[in-house]
Amino acid sequence: MKKIKEIITYDSSTIKCSEYNFLTKELLVEFNNGKLYNYTDVENEEYINFSTSDSVGKSFSTIIKTKPFQKLN
């Protein structure tokens, strides 16, 4: 059975955690400052590259930051 959602907590100075939906290709990112954003059109491969990176802050800037988003708080 394939995963539908994945939640990861990071050891990062920028990003606290993320939740990715493999079906809708939406990525919810919570930053260490408490801000919460929902990114859309994040392909599965892009999410995997981001979430498994040695530096999720850097990979966020290069892979995810350019995606459409909505600030949730």
C-alpha positions in Angstrom: 0.0 0.0 0.0 1.3 3.4 -1.0 1.6 6.3 1.4 -1.0 9.0 1.1 0.5 11.5 3.6 3.8 11.9 5.3 4.7 14.1 8.3 8.3 14.9 9.1 9.9 16.9 11.9 13.3 18.5 11.0 16.4 19.4 12.8 16.6 22.7 11.0 17.2 26.3 12.0 14.4 27.4 9.5 11.8 24.6 9.2 10.1 22.9 12.1 8.1 20.3 10.2 6.2 19.4 7.0 3.2 17.4 5.9 3.0 16.2 2.3 -0.1 14.7 0.6 1.1 12.4 -2.2 -2.3 12.5 -3.9 -3.0 16.2 -4.0 0.7 17.2 -4.2 0.2 19.8 -1.4 2.9 20.5 1.1 2.2 22.1 4.4 5.3 23.7 6.0 5.6 25.0 9.5 8.6 27.3 10.1 10.4 27.6 13.4 8.9 31.1 13.8 5.4 29.5 13.9 4.3 30.6 10.4 2.4 28.0 8.4 2.2 27.8 4.6 0.5 25.5 2.2 2.4 24.9 -1.1 0.6 23.4 -4.1 1.8 21.7 -7.3 4.8 20.1 -5.5 5.6 16.9 -7.4 6.4 13.8 -5.5 10.0 13.8 -6.6 10.4 17.4 -5.6 9.1 16.7 -2.2 11.4 13.7 -1.7 14.4 15.8 -2.8 13.4 18.5 -0.3 12.6 16.3 2.7 15.7 14.1 2.4 18.1 16.9 1.8 21.1 17.5 4.1 19.8 21.1 4.4 16.1 21.4 4.2 16.3 25.2 4.4 18.5 25.4 1.3 16.4 22.8 -0.6 13.3 24.7 0.4 14.7 27.8 -1.2 15.6 26.1 -4.4 12.8 23.6 -4.8 9.7 24.7 -2.9 9.8 28.5 -2.5 8.8 29.1 -6.1 5.6 27.1 -5.9 2.2 28.6 -5.5 1.4 29.0 -1.8 -1.1 30.3 0.8 -0.2 31.7 4.1 -2.4 30.0 6.8 -1.6 32.1 9.8 
